[in-house]
Amino acid sequence: MRTKQILVVEADDERLKQTNYLLRLAGHESRNIADIREAVNWAKVCHQTGEAVLCLLINSVSSLEECVTLLHELSCCTFPLPVIMVRRGQWDGSVPTARFPTLRILCCPPATINAALSAIKPHAGRTDVARQVST
């Protein structure tokens, strides 16, 4: 069986290289995506062609405001995949999940991305997953 891809949204080239390297070490395939809209479009293409996608990894969320904006955009598109939001900076990772009931959301610091990926696998068919993965 083919490994499911992880769609990675990251604008910073160095962070993208590091994240892709760590994902490959953990046995995951990744596809670099420029922004949320492209991720939504790519997920639709994958769904139509039967290509396996595990989740959307948004690699640089630094504030609650940025988080809400991203989640709003995803919820408007009824995005069918789990979303892992990597928190950076002063943001504590809290997510107003009640505002986005159709999304499966996990938040984690950069060091625990693989733990977050492991946490979503048992819940792949559920729509009520909203957790934080901590160090």
BELQUIKA-V394509 format. One record per helix or strand. SS is the DSSP state (~ for helix, > for strand). FROM is the first residue (numbers start at 1). LEN is the number of residues. If there is no record, write none. Layout:
BEGIN
ss->SS from->FROM len->LEN
ss->SS from->FROM len->LEN
END
This chain:
BEGIN
ss->> from->5 len->5
ss->~ from->13 len->13
ss->> from->29 len->5
ss->~ from->36 len->14
ss->> from->53 len->9
ss->~ from->64 len->13
ss->> from->82 len->6
ss->~ from->97 len->4
ss->> from->104 len->6
ss->~ from->110 len->12
ss->> from->130 len->4
END
